[in-house]
Each structure stands twice: as structure tokens, then as C-alpha cells.
Amino acid sequence: MFNRIVLTVILVPLAVILIALAVANRGPVVFTLDPFNPGNPALSVELPLFVYLLLALMLGVVVGSTVTWFRQGRYRRLARQSQVAERERTKATNEGERPQGTALARY
């Protein structure tokens, strides 16, 4: 249910906006890495503007996700340590509660 709400409220309008952005920005733009000689074809790429915008968006998502993953590393480590400690406590508790003999009581 929650996934449908997210899809409807966030992703559908975002898709409509991105499609409108792509249609409105179809003109070719030259991206060059040489500021002193912008006509250098070896260091220039000519693509529609929306391609650059979408690439910038994807790069932002990747960089943001990577930074978030690294910043949350200590919390993942603490969670792993607590899981290991809980497993050891459970194992010790279970070993202490096991009956010593295997004889069954008769009625």
C-alpha cells in the first residue's frame, strides 16, 4: 500500500516533470573541458541539454548515496556488533537450559 502511495505521489509527477524537461530542452549544447580553446573537438561533446541535466541528476544521486552510506557505516557496525552479542547471549542461554539426560519421564 505504501509503495503505491509513493509511486503515485512522488514518482509519477517526477516522471512527468522530467519528460517535460527533456522535451523543452532538446537543443544541442557543447560541453567542453578546454576553457581556452572551446572549439577543440577532442575535448568537446555536443549533446541535447536534457542529457546533461539528467547526467547531473544521476551523478548527484550517486554521490549523495555514497556519502550517506559512508556516514552511516558506524551505525551498521554497531548493529552488527549487537547482533553478534545477542546471538552469543542466546546461545549461552540455550546451552544452559538444555536437560542433561535424555530419559523421558513416564506416567
Buried (B, 14 or more C-beta within 10 A) or exposed (E): EEEEEEEEEEEEEEEEEBEEBBEEBEEEBEBBEEEEEEEEEEEBEEEBBBBBBBEEEEEEEEEEEEEEEEEEEEEEEEEEEEEEEEEEEEEEEEEEEEEEEEEEEEE
